Amino acid sequence: MLVLTRKQQQSIQIGEDIEIKVLAVDGDQVKLGIEAPKSVEIYRKEIFLEIQQQNNDAINIPNDLVDLLNKKEK
């Protein structure tokens, strides 16, 4: 893990396309601005983990439920 110290209005560049800027610091909260191409998906970590869990849950649907859904569509 790379650890950097930045002050308000300073930024970090990731590759050529992504810039992360410290917009504000208020107590223990930091407000970040992220400039990235629209093709780059950006999520808060807890949301990203929830999406992964939902995708894993969807993959593990029991076969009998899938069969039931397929019969209903016919």
Order of alpha helices (4+ residues) and beta strands (2+ residues): beta-beta-beta-alpha-alpha
